[in-house]
Amino acid sequence: MLLILFFSIKAMFTQTPVLLDGKEDRVYLQADSVMLSFETFPMFGNKPKEKTVVKLLYDEKNLYVLFKCYTEDGPTILLGGNEDQVTLYLDPFYSRTTAYYFSVSVSGEKYDGILFDDGRRKDPSWEGIWYAKTWAGKDIWVAEIKIPFKSIRYKKNIKKWGIQFERYVAKHRRGMVWKGYKQEEGMLVSGFGDLFEIKPRVKGYAFELYPVGVLRQNLYENEEEFVKRGGVDFSWGVTPSLMFQATFYPDFAEIEADPYRVNLSKYETYYPEKRPFFVEGADIFKPASMGQGMGFYSPFELLYTRRIGKKLPDGREVPIITGTKITQKEKTYDLGVLGVFTDSLEDIKKALWTAGRCKRRMFENSEIGFLGILKYENNSSFIGVDIDGAFRWKGGSQLLFQFVQTKDTVWGKGINIGGVLSKEKWIVICFGRYTDERFNFNKTGYMTFDPKERKITIGAGPRLYFKTGFLNLLTAGVAGGAETDVHRVEYSLGTSEWITFVFRDGSGLSFNHNIGGSGGEIVGNDTLFYTYTHTNLNYWSSRGRMHYGFWTGYKYTYNYAKAWLGKQLMGNFWFYWNPLPRIGVNINGTVVLEYDPSGRIYQKTFSIEPRFSSTLSPDVYFNLYFQPVYFSIPSEGIGLDIFHLLTGGLFAWEIKPKSWFYIAFTSIREKREEKLTETERVIALKIKWVFNF
C-alpha cells in the first residue's frame, strides 16, 4: 500500500485563474508535487544528480503541469537542436496500454503524439491543442504546460488516470523519470503512476472546424495547371470518449515530396501516414504488435490508409470526396468505424472504403480485437476480416496471434503466431506464419510476403545490462528457421546471428548475418537454387551538437530490379549538426553497387540529400533541401552522371495550435536526351485553421 501511495499524485482543483507564463505563481502553492528520482540513462536506477519537482493543478477547463528543473551549470539552450526537455505522459482512460505524450524543450519547442501497445510503439503524427511556456535562469529552468480537457479524450467519472513524468538533461545526456521500471521491460504504460481525483468539469461539446485552402501550380511532363482547392475537416467530441469526424473534399497532398529510394526488392516502398483525418484514432485500427525492435514479428496490415486517395506515378492524387469516422475509447474497450468515398481518375474507378474495429482490453495490459474491411469498386467488392490479440506479462514476455480471412473473388486465409520470453539476462523469440495461395489483401493493405507462405523462426540469446563501465547493454543471439511460398519448390532453411553493443555515452554498434538456401525460387521460367547471405553493420553516435552514424551491408541474393542473381553492396551515412542555435545541417547519403551474375559491377548508384534548416522560433521554421541521384553503368560505357534531382523548400508557421501557414515548392528533374529536364513541379501556399467551439 505504501508503494502505491508513493507513486501517486493528487489532482488539486483550483478556482484561482492560472496565468501561463512559465513561472511558479502563487496558485501552485496548493498543488500536490512529486520528484523525479529514478535515472534511466546513462546510469540506470541511480538517483539523478539534478533535482526535478513536478506540480499539478486543474480547473474547470484545463490541466496544468509545472516542471521545476534544477541544474548546477545551467540548462543547454539550443533551439532546433539537442537541448534540455521535459515530457508529460497521460493515460486518461487508465487503459494501461495507450497514452498521450506532451514534450517541451527549454526553448519552448513542443512535440506530442500517442503511445500504444503498452508503450512499445510511438506515433508522433498525432497533433493536439495544448500550450506551453518556459523560463530559464542560471541554475533552474521551468516548463509550464496547459492542456484543455476538450483537446484530449478521457473517461468520465473514473477514480484515476495513468501518469508519468520524464526529464532529459542534454549536457550530460541524462534521462530520468518519476516512477522507475525494470530495464529489460522499458517504460510501459501499464507501469505508469496514478493521478487521483481528476474530475474535469468542462461542459458542452468539443467542436473543431478545420478548413484547408490550397493554391498550387503543378507541372508534370510539360503540362502545367493552376489549382485552387478547398476542403474542410470537422470533428465533434460527442462525449469525452466518443469522437465523430468528417472530411469534405480535403487536400491531402504532402507538403514535402517523398525522397528517392533505391528499392531492389519485389515489394513496394512503405510510407507512413501523416494525414490528420487518418491519424486521429489510428491506433484503434492497428493490429496488436510487439513494438519497436521486435521486427521478427510482422502482423498483417489489412488497412494501409495510404491506399486511400493514393498518389499515382504521375504525381496526381486520387481525389477523396468525403469521409467519416466514429471512434470511441473506454477503459476496457475501443471502437472505430471508418467510411471514405474516393472519386475516379483515369483507369481508377470510384470506390467506397469502409472499416470497423473493436478492441477489448483485459488482464491489465493484454488485448483482443476484431477488424472488418469492405472496399466496393466497379460493381465488385473486397472483404477482409481480422481477429488478433496480445497477451502480455510482467517482465516483457508476450504472446501474439492473428487470424485473417480475405475475399476478392475467392476466400483466402492467413495466420500469425509469435512470442517472446523475456528474462533478466536472456530472451527467446519465436514466430510462425501460414497463408494459403488465395490469401491477398493488397487492395486495402500492405503486403511484404507472397501467397502460400509457410514460415517458422526460433531464436535465443543473452541480454546483459552493466551497471558500471563503458558498456551499458550487450545483446546477442542465434536463430534458425524454415520458410516457403508459392514461388518456391521446397522449404528454404536459414540461420541468423546478431550482436549489439550500446555504450554508456549513447553510441552503439550492431552486427547481424543471415545465410540460407533459396528453396528453389521460381523466377519466370527458371528455378533457382542458391545460397543467399545478408550481412549488416550499423554504428551510431552523438557528440555535443553533432549526431552521426552509418550503415553498410552485403547481400548475395536475387536482384528483382535487374532480374538476375548477384551481389549487392550498400552503404548509408547520416550526419546532423547544429553549428549555431536555430541552424541545423542534415546530410544523408546512400551508395549502392549492383553486380551482374559474372561478378562484375554493373551499376553504381549514389545519392546525397543535404538539408538546411532554420528554427526561427518555437513556432516558425524553414528548410531547404535537394537530393541529386547519380548512377553509372561501366559495362555499357556510361560514366557517373546525374539522372534525378529533387529540390524543395518549406516555410511553416504554427500560428496557434493546429493552425498552420505553409509555403512550399518541390521540383523534380530527370535526365532526358543528355540534359536534366524538369518533369514535375509543385508550388503551393497552404493554410490550415482550426476553430474551437
C-alpha positions as CSV (number, residue, x, y, z in Angstrom):
1,M,0.0,0.0,0.0
2,L,2.9,2.4,0.8
3,L,4.4,1.7,-2.6
4,I,1.1,2.6,-4.3
5,L,0.8,5.8,-2.4
6,F,4.4,6.7,-3.2
7,F,3.8,6.7,-6.9
8,S,0.6,8.7,-6.9
9,I,-0.2,12.3,-7.2
10,K,-3.4,14.1,-6.3
11,A,-5.0,16.5,-8.8
12,M,-5.9,19.6,-6.8
13,F,-8.8,21.7,-8.2
14,T,-8.3,25.5,-8.2
15,Q,-10.7,28.3,-8.8
16,T,-7.9,30.8,-9.0
17,P,-7.0,31.8,-12.6
18,V,-3.7,30.2,-13.7
19,L,-1.5,32.5,-15.7
20,L,0.5,30.5,-18.2
21,D,3.9,32.3,-18.1
22,G,6.5,29.6,-17.4
23,K,6.8,30.7,-13.7
24,E,5.8,29.2,-10.4
25,D,3.0,31.5,-9.5
26,R,1.3,31.5,-6.0
27,V,-1.5,29.4,-7.3
28,Y,0.9,26.4,-7.3
29,L,1.3,26.6,-3.5
30,Q,-1.9,24.5,-3.3
31,A,-0.7,21.9,-5.8
32,D,0.5,18.4,-5.0
33,S,4.0,17.7,-6.1
34,V,6.4,14.8,-6.8
35,M,10.1,14.5,-7.5
36,L,11.9,12.6,-10.4
37,S,14.2,10.3,-8.5
38,F,15.0,7.5,-11.0
39,E,17.8,7.8,-13.6
40,T,17.2,5.9,-16.8
41,F,20.4,6.8,-18.7
42,P,23.4,6.6,-18.5
43,M,23.4,5.0,-15.0
44,F,20.1,3.1,-14.8
45,G,18.5,3.0,-11.4
46,N,20.7,5.7,-9.8
47,K,19.3,8.8,-8.1
48,P,19.8,11.7,-10.6
49,K,22.2,14.4,-9.7
50,E,19.8,17.1,-10.9
51,K,16.7,17.8,-8.8
52,T,13.3,17.9,-10.6
53,V,10.0,18.9,-9.0
54,V,6.6,18.5,-10.7
55,K,3.4,20.2,-9.6
56,L,-0.1,19.6,-11.0
57,L,-3.4,21.5,-10.8
58,Y,-6.6,21.6,-12.8
59,D,-9.6,24.0,-13.2
60,E,-12.9,23.5,-14.9
61,K,-11.4,23.6,-18.4
62,N,-7.7,22.8,-18.3
63,L,-5.0,20.6,-16.7
64,Y,-1.8,22.4,-15.6
65,V,1.6,20.8,-15.0
66,L,4.7,22.7,-13.8
67,F,8.2,21.2,-14.1
68,K,11.0,22.9,-12.0
69,C,14.3,21.7,-13.3
70,Y,17.3,22.5,-11.2
71,T,20.8,22.4,-12.7
72,E,24.3,23.2,-11.4
73,D,25.8,24.6,-14.6
74,G,22.7,25.9,-16.4
75,P,20.4,24.3,-19.0
76,T,21.5,23.5,-22.5
77,I,19.6,26.0,-24.7
78,L,19.9,25.2,-28.4
79,L,16.7,26.0,-30.3
80,G,16.2,23.4,-33.1
81,G,18.9,21.1,-31.6
82,N,19.7,18.8,-28.7
83,E,18.6,20.7,-25.7
84,D,17.0,20.1,-22.3
85,Q,13.5,18.8,-22.4
86,V,10.6,17.5,-20.2
87,T,7.7,15.2,-21.1
88,L,4.3,14.5,-19.6
89,Y,2.6,11.2,-20.3
90,L,-1.1,10.8,-19.7
91,D,-3.4,7.7,-19.8
92,P,-6.8,9.4,-19.3
93,F,-8.7,6.1,-19.6
94,Y,-6.5,4.2,-17.3
95,S,-6.3,1.7,-20.2
96,R,-2.7,0.6,-19.2
97,T,-2.0,0.3,-23.0
98,T,-2.4,3.7,-24.6
99,A,-1.3,7.2,-23.6
100,Y,-0.7,10.7,-24.9
101,Y,2.7,12.4,-24.5
102,F,3.5,16.1,-24.4
103,S,7.1,17.3,-24.6
104,V,8.5,20.8,-24.4
105,S,12.1,21.9,-24.7
106,V,13.8,24.7,-22.7
107,S,13.4,27.0,-25.8
108,G,9.7,26.3,-26.0
109,E,9.6,23.8,-28.9
110,K,6.6,21.4,-28.5
111,Y,6.3,17.8,-29.5
112,D,3.3,15.5,-29.0
113,G,2.0,12.1,-30.0
114,I,0.5,8.8,-28.8
115,L,1.9,5.6,-27.3
116,F,0.2,2.3,-27.9
117,D,0.8,-1.4,-27.5
118,D,1.6,-0.6,-23.8
119,G,4.1,2.0,-24.8
120,R,6.1,-0.3,-27.2
121,R,5.1,1.9,-30.2
122,K,5.1,5.6,-30.6
123,D,3.1,7.7,-33.2
124,P,4.3,11.3,-33.4
125,S,1.9,12.2,-36.1
126,W,-1.0,13.0,-33.7
127,E,-1.3,16.8,-33.2
128,G,-3.2,18.2,-30.2
129,I,-4.3,21.6,-29.0
130,W,-2.2,22.5,-25.9
131,Y,0.1,25.3,-24.7
132,A,3.4,25.6,-23.0
133,K,5.7,28.4,-21.7
134,T,9.2,28.1,-20.4
135,W,11.6,30.3,-18.4
136,A,15.3,29.7,-17.8
137,G,17.7,31.1,-15.1
138,K,21.2,30.4,-14.1
139,D,20.6,27.3,-12.1
140,I,17.0,26.4,-12.9
141,W,14.5,26.3,-15.7
142,V,10.8,26.0,-15.6
143,A,8.3,24.5,-18.1
144,E,4.6,25.1,-17.6
145,I,2.1,23.0,-19.7
146,K,-1.6,23.7,-20.2
147,I,-3.9,21.0,-21.7
148,P,-7.5,21.8,-22.4
149,F,-9.7,18.9,-21.5
150,K,-11.6,19.3,-24.7
151,S,-8.5,18.6,-26.7
152,I,-7.9,15.1,-25.3
153,R,-10.2,12.1,-24.9
154,Y,-10.8,10.7,-21.4
155,K,-13.2,8.6,-19.4
156,K,-15.5,10.5,-17.2
157,N,-16.0,9.5,-13.5
158,I,-13.1,7.1,-13.2
159,K,-11.1,7.2,-10.0
160,K,-7.7,7.7,-11.5
161,W,-5.6,8.3,-14.7
162,G,-2.2,6.9,-15.5
163,I,0.6,9.4,-15.4
164,Q,4.4,9.6,-15.8
165,F,6.9,12.4,-15.9
166,E,10.3,12.5,-17.7
167,R,13.2,14.9,-18.0
168,Y,16.2,14.9,-20.3
169,V,19.5,16.8,-19.5
170,A,21.2,17.4,-22.8
171,K,24.7,18.4,-21.5
172,H,25.1,15.0,-19.7
173,R,22.7,13.0,-21.9
174,R,20.9,12.1,-18.7
175,G,17.4,10.8,-18.6
176,M,15.2,10.5,-15.5
177,V,11.6,9.6,-14.7
178,W,9.2,9.8,-11.7
179,K,8.3,6.1,-11.5
180,G,11.1,3.7,-12.3
181,Y,10.8,0.4,-14.2
182,K,12.8,-2.7,-15.0
183,Q,15.5,-2.2,-17.6
184,E,14.6,-5.3,-19.6
185,E,10.9,-4.0,-19.8
186,G,11.4,-0.4,-20.7
187,M,8.9,2.3,-19.8
188,L,5.4,0.8,-20.2
189,V,2.1,2.5,-20.0
190,S,1.0,-0.3,-17.6
191,G,3.8,0.8,-15.3
192,F,2.7,4.5,-15.0
193,G,1.9,6.1,-11.7
194,D,-1.6,7.1,-10.7
195,L,-3.2,10.5,-10.9
196,F,-6.1,10.6,-8.3
197,E,-9.1,12.8,-8.0
198,I,-9.0,14.2,-11.5
199,K,-12.6,15.2,-12.3
200,P,-12.8,17.5,-15.3
201,R,-15.8,19.9,-15.0
202,V,-15.8,21.2,-18.6
203,K,-19.3,21.5,-20.0
204,G,-20.6,21.5,-23.6
205,Y,-19.3,19.7,-26.7
206,A,-15.8,19.9,-28.3
207,F,-16.2,21.1,-31.9
208,E,-13.3,21.6,-34.2
209,L,-13.8,23.0,-37.7
210,Y,-10.7,22.7,-39.8
211,P,-10.9,24.4,-43.2
212,V,-7.9,24.0,-45.6
213,G,-7.2,26.2,-48.6
214,V,-4.6,25.5,-51.2
215,L,-3.2,27.3,-54.2
216,R,-0.9,25.1,-56.3
217,Q,1.0,25.4,-59.5
218,N,1.6,21.9,-60.9
219,L,3.9,20.8,-63.7
220,Y,4.0,17.2,-65.0
221,E,5.6,16.2,-68.3
222,N,5.3,19.7,-69.8
223,E,1.7,20.1,-68.8
224,E,1.1,22.9,-66.4
225,E,-2.0,23.6,-64.3
226,F,-3.0,26.1,-61.6
227,V,-5.2,24.5,-58.9
228,K,-7.3,26.3,-56.4
229,R,-8.7,23.8,-53.8
230,G,-10.5,24.0,-50.6
231,G,-11.8,21.4,-48.1
232,V,-12.8,21.1,-44.6
233,D,-12.3,18.6,-41.7
234,F,-14.8,18.5,-38.9
235,S,-14.6,16.8,-35.5
236,W,-17.2,16.7,-32.7
237,G,-16.5,15.3,-29.3
238,V,-19.9,14.0,-28.6
239,T,-18.6,12.9,-25.2
240,P,-15.0,13.0,-23.8
241,S,-14.6,9.4,-25.1
242,L,-16.7,9.5,-28.3
243,M,-15.5,11.3,-31.4
244,F,-17.2,11.9,-34.7
245,Q,-15.1,13.2,-37.6
246,A,-15.9,14.1,-41.2
247,T,-13.9,15.5,-44.1
248,F,-15.2,17.0,-47.4
249,Y,-13.0,17.5,-50.5
250,P,-9.8,17.6,-48.5
251,D,-6.4,18.4,-50.0
252,F,-4.2,15.5,-48.7
253,A,-1.2,16.4,-50.8
254,E,2.1,16.1,-48.9
255,I,3.8,19.4,-48.3
256,E,7.2,17.8,-48.9
257,A,7.9,15.2,-51.6
258,D,8.9,11.7,-50.5
259,P,12.6,11.2,-51.1
260,Y,14.1,9.0,-53.8
261,R,14.8,5.5,-52.5
262,V,16.7,2.6,-54.1
263,N,14.5,-0.5,-53.9
264,L,15.8,-3.8,-55.2
265,S,13.2,-6.0,-53.5
266,K,10.0,-7.2,-55.0
267,Y,7.8,-5.3,-52.6
268,E,6.7,-1.6,-52.8
269,T,8.2,1.0,-50.5
270,Y,6.3,1.7,-47.3
271,Y,5.4,5.3,-46.4
272,P,3.9,6.3,-43.1
273,E,0.5,8.0,-42.7
274,K,0.6,11.8,-41.9
275,R,-2.9,13.0,-42.9
276,P,-4.8,14.3,-39.9
277,F,-8.1,12.6,-40.7
278,F,-6.5,9.2,-40.7
279,V,-4.1,9.9,-37.9
280,E,-6.8,10.6,-35.2
281,G,-7.7,7.2,-33.7
282,A,-5.3,5.3,-36.0
283,D,-4.2,3.1,-33.0
284,I,-7.7,1.6,-32.8
285,F,-7.5,0.2,-36.3
286,K,-4.0,-1.3,-36.0
287,P,-3.4,-5.0,-35.1
288,A,-1.6,-5.9,-31.9
289,S,2.2,-5.6,-32.2
290,M,5.2,-6.5,-30.2
291,G,6.6,-3.0,-30.6
292,Q,9.8,-1.4,-31.8
293,G,12.9,-3.6,-32.0
294,M,10.8,-6.8,-32.5
295,G,10.9,-6.9,-36.3
296,F,10.8,-10.7,-36.4
297,Y,7.1,-10.5,-35.8
298,S,5.3,-8.6,-38.6
299,P,1.5,-8.5,-38.3
300,F,-0.8,-8.5,-41.4
301,E,-1.6,-4.8,-42.1
302,L,-5.0,-5.3,-43.6
303,L,-5.8,-1.5,-43.6
304,Y,-3.0,0.6,-45.1
305,T,-4.6,4.0,-45.3
306,R,-2.1,5.4,-47.8
307,R,-4.0,3.3,-50.4
308,I,-7.0,5.7,-49.9
309,G,-6.5,8.7,-52.1
310,K,-3.2,7.3,-53.2
311,K,-0.6,9.1,-55.2
312,L,-0.2,7.9,-58.8
313,P,3.1,7.5,-60.6
314,D,2.4,10.8,-62.5
315,G,2.2,12.7,-59.2
316,R,-1.6,13.2,-59.0
317,E,-3.7,12.0,-56.1
318,V,-6.9,10.1,-56.4
319,P,-9.5,12.6,-55.1
320,I,-11.3,12.0,-51.8
321,I,-14.8,13.3,-52.0
322,T,-15.8,12.7,-48.4
323,G,-15.0,10.6,-45.4
324,T,-16.5,10.0,-41.9
325,K,-15.1,8.3,-38.9
326,I,-16.5,7.5,-35.4
327,T,-14.2,6.3,-32.7
328,Q,-14.9,5.6,-29.0
329,K,-12.3,4.9,-26.3
330,E,-13.2,3.5,-23.0
331,K,-11.2,2.0,-20.1
332,T,-11.6,-1.6,-21.3
333,Y,-12.5,-1.3,-25.0
334,D,-12.1,0.8,-28.2
335,L,-14.5,1.0,-31.1
336,G,-13.9,2.6,-34.6
337,V,-15.9,2.9,-37.8
338,L,-14.4,4.4,-41.0
339,G,-16.0,5.3,-44.3
340,V,-14.4,7.1,-47.3
341,F,-15.6,7.7,-50.8
342,T,-13.0,8.3,-53.5
343,D,-13.5,9.7,-57.0
344,S,-12.5,8.2,-60.3
345,L,-9.2,9.2,-62.0
346,E,-8.0,7.7,-65.3
347,D,-8.4,3.9,-65.0
348,I,-9.2,4.1,-61.3
349,K,-13.0,3.8,-60.6
350,K,-15.0,5.4,-57.8
351,A,-14.7,3.4,-54.6
352,L,-16.2,3.1,-51.2
353,W,-13.8,2.2,-48.4
354,T,-15.3,1.0,-45.1
355,A,-13.7,-0.4,-41.9
356,G,-14.9,-1.3,-38.4
357,R,-12.8,-2.3,-35.4
358,C,-13.5,-3.4,-31.9
359,K,-10.7,-3.9,-29.4
360,R,-11.1,-5.3,-25.9
361,R,-8.5,-4.9,-23.1
362,M,-8.1,-7.5,-20.4
363,F,-5.7,-8.7,-17.8
364,E,-4.4,-5.1,-17.3
365,N,-2.4,-4.7,-20.5
366,S,-3.5,-7.5,-22.8
367,E,-6.0,-7.1,-25.6
368,I,-8.1,-8.9,-28.3
369,G,-9.6,-7.2,-31.4
370,F,-11.8,-7.7,-34.4
371,L,-11.4,-5.8,-37.7
372,G,-13.7,-5.9,-40.7
373,I,-13.0,-4.2,-44.1
374,L,-15.1,-3.7,-47.2
375,K,-14.0,-2.0,-50.4
376,Y,-16.6,-1.6,-53.1
377,E,-15.4,-0.6,-56.5
378,N,-16.8,-1.1,-60.1
379,N,-19.5,-3.5,-59.0
380,S,-17.1,-5.7,-57.1
381,S,-16.1,-5.9,-53.5
382,F,-13.1,-6.9,-51.4
383,I,-13.7,-8.2,-47.9
384,G,-11.2,-8.6,-45.1
385,V,-11.8,-10.0,-41.6
386,D,-9.2,-10.0,-38.8
387,I,-9.1,-11.3,-35.3
388,D,-5.9,-10.6,-33.4
389,G,-4.7,-10.2,-29.8
390,A,-1.8,-9.9,-27.5
391,F,-1.2,-11.5,-24.1
392,R,1.5,-9.6,-22.1
393,W,3.1,-10.5,-18.8
394,K,5.4,-8.7,-16.3
395,G,9.0,-8.7,-17.4
396,G,8.3,-8.1,-21.1
397,S,7.1,-11.5,-22.2
398,Q,4.4,-11.5,-24.9
399,L,2.3,-13.9,-27.0
400,L,0.6,-12.6,-30.1
401,F,-1.8,-14.1,-32.6
402,Q,-3.7,-13.0,-35.7
403,F,-6.2,-14.8,-37.9
404,V,-7.2,-13.1,-41.2
405,Q,-9.6,-14.1,-44.0
406,T,-9.9,-12.1,-47.2
407,K,-12.2,-12.4,-50.3
408,D,-11.6,-10.8,-53.6
409,T,-13.0,-13.4,-56.0
410,V,-12.4,-16.4,-53.6
411,W,-11.7,-16.6,-49.8
412,G,-8.2,-16.9,-48.6
413,K,-6.7,-17.1,-45.1
414,G,-3.6,-16.2,-43.1
415,I,-2.4,-16.9,-39.6
416,N,0.4,-15.3,-37.5
417,I,1.6,-16.5,-34.1
418,G,4.6,-15.1,-32.3
419,G,6.0,-14.8,-28.9
420,V,8.9,-13.5,-26.8
421,L,10.0,-15.0,-23.4
422,S,11.9,-12.2,-21.7
423,K,14.0,-12.8,-18.6
424,E,16.5,-10.6,-16.8
425,K,19.6,-11.9,-18.7
426,W,18.3,-13.7,-21.8
427,I,15.5,-13.7,-24.3
428,V,13.7,-16.3,-26.5
429,I,11.8,-15.4,-29.7
430,C,9.5,-17.4,-32.0
431,F,7.3,-16.7,-35.0
432,G,5.1,-18.8,-37.2
433,R,3.1,-17.9,-40.3
434,Y,0.6,-19.8,-42.5
435,T,-1.1,-18.4,-45.6
436,D,-2.9,-20.2,-48.5
437,E,-2.5,-19.5,-52.2
438,R,-5.6,-17.3,-52.3
439,F,-4.6,-15.0,-49.5
440,N,-4.2,-11.5,-50.7
441,F,-5.1,-8.1,-49.3
442,N,-3.1,-5.7,-51.5
443,K,-6.2,-3.8,-52.5
444,T,-6.6,-2.3,-49.0
445,G,-3.4,-3.3,-47.1
446,Y,0.4,-3.5,-47.3
447,M,2.0,-6.9,-48.0
448,T,5.6,-8.0,-47.7
449,F,5.1,-11.7,-48.4
450,D,3.9,-13.9,-51.2
451,P,0.8,-16.2,-51.1
452,K,1.1,-19.7,-49.7
453,E,3.8,-18.7,-47.3
454,R,4.7,-21.1,-44.5
455,K,7.3,-19.9,-42.1
456,I,8.7,-20.7,-38.7
457,T,11.6,-18.9,-36.8
458,I,13.0,-19.7,-33.3
459,G,15.9,-17.9,-31.7
460,A,17.5,-17.1,-28.3
461,G,20.4,-15.2,-26.8
462,P,21.7,-13.3,-23.8
463,R,20.7,-9.7,-22.9
464,L,23.1,-8.2,-20.4
465,Y,22.9,-4.8,-18.7
466,F,26.0,-3.4,-17.0
467,K,25.7,-1.0,-14.0
468,T,29.3,0.3,-14.4
469,G,31.9,0.7,-17.0
470,F,31.8,2.0,-20.6
471,L,29.3,-0.7,-21.8
472,N,25.6,-0.2,-21.0
473,L,24.0,-3.1,-22.9
474,L,25.1,-6.2,-24.8
475,T,22.6,-8.4,-26.7
476,A,23.4,-11.3,-28.9
477,G,21.6,-14.3,-30.3
478,V,21.2,-17.1,-32.9
479,A,18.0,-18.0,-34.7
480,G,17.1,-20.7,-37.2
481,G,14.1,-21.1,-39.4
482,A,12.4,-22.5,-42.5
483,E,10.0,-20.9,-45.0
484,T,8.4,-21.5,-48.3
485,D,5.8,-19.8,-50.5
486,V,4.1,-20.1,-53.9
487,H,7.4,-19.1,-55.7
488,R,9.5,-21.9,-54.1
489,V,9.6,-25.6,-54.8
490,E,10.8,-26.6,-51.4
491,Y,11.5,-25.1,-47.9
492,S,14.3,-22.6,-47.5
493,L,16.4,-23.2,-44.4
494,G,18.4,-20.5,-42.9
495,T,20.1,-19.1,-39.8
496,S,20.7,-15.7,-38.3
497,E,23.2,-14.4,-35.9
498,W,23.4,-10.9,-34.3
499,I,25.2,-8.9,-31.6
500,T,24.6,-5.3,-30.4
501,F,26.7,-3.1,-28.1
502,V,25.2,0.0,-26.6
503,F,27.8,2.1,-24.8
504,R,27.4,4.4,-21.8
505,D,27.9,7.5,-23.9
506,G,24.8,6.7,-26.0
507,S,26.7,5.4,-29.1
508,G,26.2,1.9,-30.4
509,L,27.3,-0.8,-32.7
510,S,25.4,-3.7,-34.2
511,F,26.2,-6.6,-36.5
512,N,23.9,-9.3,-38.0
513,H,24.4,-12.0,-40.5
514,N,21.9,-14.3,-42.3
515,I,22.6,-17.3,-44.5
516,G,20.4,-20.0,-46.0
517,G,19.1,-21.8,-49.1
518,S,16.8,-20.3,-51.7
519,G,14.4,-23.3,-51.6
520,G,14.3,-23.4,-55.4
521,E,13.0,-19.9,-56.1
522,I,10.8,-19.8,-59.2
523,V,11.5,-16.7,-61.3
524,G,9.8,-16.6,-64.7
525,N,10.6,-19.9,-66.3
526,D,13.6,-20.6,-64.2
527,T,14.0,-22.4,-60.8
528,L,17.0,-21.1,-58.9
529,F,18.8,-23.0,-56.2
530,Y,21.4,-20.8,-54.5
531,T,22.7,-19.9,-51.0
532,Y,21.7,-16.4,-50.0
533,T,23.6,-14.3,-47.5
534,H,22.9,-10.9,-45.9
535,T,25.4,-9.1,-43.6
536,N,24.9,-5.7,-42.0
537,L,27.0,-3.4,-39.8
538,N,25.4,-0.4,-38.1
539,Y,27.0,2.4,-35.9
540,W,25.6,5.5,-34.3
541,S,26.9,8.2,-32.0
542,S,26.4,11.7,-30.7
543,R,29.0,14.3,-29.7
544,G,27.9,17.7,-28.4
545,R,26.0,19.3,-31.3
546,M,26.7,16.5,-33.7
547,H,24.8,13.3,-34.3
548,Y,26.1,10.8,-36.9
549,G,26.1,7.2,-37.9
550,F,26.5,4.8,-40.8
551,W,25.1,1.5,-42.1
552,T,26.7,-0.9,-44.5
553,G,25.5,-4.2,-45.9
554,Y,26.4,-7.0,-48.3
555,K,23.9,-9.3,-50.0
556,Y,24.1,-12.2,-52.3
557,T,20.5,-12.7,-53.5
558,Y,18.2,-12.2,-56.4
559,N,18.1,-8.7,-57.8
560,Y,14.4,-8.1,-58.7
561,A,15.1,-4.7,-60.3
562,K,17.6,-6.3,-62.7
563,A,16.1,-9.8,-62.8
564,W,19.3,-11.7,-62.1
565,L,21.2,-13.4,-59.2
566,G,24.2,-11.4,-57.9
567,K,25.9,-9.5,-55.2
568,Q,24.8,-6.1,-53.8
569,L,26.9,-3.7,-51.7
570,M,25.0,-0.9,-49.9
571,G,26.0,1.9,-47.6
572,N,24.3,4.7,-45.9
573,F,25.6,7.6,-43.7
574,W,23.8,10.4,-41.9
575,F,25.1,13.5,-40.1
576,Y,23.3,16.2,-38.2
577,W,25.0,19.3,-36.8
578,N,23.8,22.5,-35.1
579,P,26.7,24.9,-35.9
580,L,24.6,27.7,-34.2
581,P,21.4,28.0,-32.3
582,R,18.4,27.9,-34.7
583,I,20.6,26.5,-37.5
584,G,20.7,22.8,-38.5
585,V,22.6,20.9,-41.2
586,N,21.5,17.4,-42.0
587,I,23.2,15.2,-44.7
588,N,22.1,11.8,-45.7
589,G,23.9,9.7,-48.3
590,T,23.4,6.3,-49.9
591,V,25.7,4.2,-52.1
592,V,24.5,1.0,-53.9
593,L,26.7,-1.2,-56.0
594,E,24.9,-3.9,-58.1
595,Y,26.9,-6.8,-59.5
596,D,25.9,-8.9,-62.5
597,P,26.0,-12.7,-62.4
598,S,29.6,-12.8,-63.6
599,G,30.7,-10.8,-60.5
600,R,31.4,-7.5,-62.3
601,I,30.0,-4.2,-61.1
602,Y,27.0,-3.5,-63.4
603,Q,25.6,-0.3,-61.9
604,K,26.7,2.2,-59.3
605,T,24.1,4.4,-57.7
606,F,24.9,7.3,-55.3
607,S,22.5,9.8,-53.7
608,I,23.1,12.6,-51.2
609,E,20.5,14.7,-49.5
610,P,21.7,17.9,-47.8
611,R,19.0,19.6,-45.8
612,F,19.5,23.1,-44.3
613,S,17.0,24.1,-41.6
614,S,16.4,27.3,-39.6
615,T,14.2,27.3,-36.5
616,L,13.3,30.9,-36.3
617,S,11.2,30.5,-33.2
618,P,9.4,27.5,-31.5
619,D,6.5,28.1,-33.9
620,V,8.3,29.0,-37.2
621,Y,10.8,27.0,-39.2
622,F,12.2,27.0,-42.7
623,N,14.2,24.3,-44.5
624,L,15.8,23.9,-47.9
625,Y,16.8,20.5,-49.3
626,F,18.0,18.9,-52.5
627,Q,18.8,15.3,-53.5
628,P,20.8,14.6,-56.6
629,V,21.0,10.9,-57.6
630,Y,23.9,9.7,-59.7
631,F,24.5,6.4,-61.4
632,S,26.9,4.8,-63.8
633,I,26.9,1.5,-65.8
634,P,30.6,0.8,-66.5
635,S,29.9,-2.2,-68.8
636,E,27.9,0.0,-71.1
637,G,30.3,2.8,-71.1
638,I,28.0,5.1,-69.1
639,G,30.1,7.2,-66.6
640,L,28.9,8.6,-63.3
641,D,26.3,11.2,-64.2
642,I,23.2,12.7,-62.5
643,F,19.9,11.3,-63.6
644,H,17.5,12.5,-60.9
645,L,17.4,15.8,-59.0
646,L,14.9,16.7,-56.3
647,T,14.9,20.2,-54.8
648,G,12.5,21.8,-52.4
649,G,11.9,24.2,-49.7
650,L,9.3,24.7,-46.9
651,F,8.3,27.6,-44.7
652,A,6.0,26.6,-41.9
653,W,4.4,28.8,-39.2
654,E,2.2,27.4,-36.5
655,I,0.1,30.5,-35.8
656,K,-1.7,28.8,-33.0
657,P,-2.0,25.1,-32.0
658,K,-3.1,23.0,-35.1
659,S,-3.4,26.2,-37.3
660,W,-0.6,26.4,-39.9
661,F,0.5,28.5,-42.8
662,Y,2.8,26.9,-45.4
663,I,4.7,28.0,-48.4
664,A,6.3,25.1,-50.2
665,F,8.0,24.2,-53.5
666,T,9.2,21.0,-55.0
667,S,10.9,20.3,-58.3
668,I,12.0,17.0,-59.9
669,R,14.3,16.9,-62.8
670,E,15.1,13.8,-64.8
671,K,17.8,13.0,-67.4
672,R,16.3,13.3,-70.8
673,E,18.3,13.4,-74.0
674,E,21.6,14.2,-72.3
675,K,20.2,17.1,-70.2
676,L,18.2,17.5,-67.0
677,T,14.6,18.3,-67.8
678,E,12.1,19.4,-65.2
679,T,9.4,16.8,-65.2
680,E,7.5,17.7,-62.0
681,R,7.0,21.0,-60.1
682,V,4.7,22.0,-57.3
683,I,4.5,25.4,-55.8
684,A,1.9,25.6,-53.0
685,L,0.5,28.0,-50.5
686,K,-1.5,26.2,-47.9
687,I,-3.5,27.4,-44.9
688,K,-5.0,25.2,-42.2
689,W,-7.0,26.8,-39.4
690,V,-8.8,25.3,-36.5
691,F,-11.9,26.8,-35.0
692,N,-12.9,25.6,-31.5
693,F,-16.5,25.8,-30.2
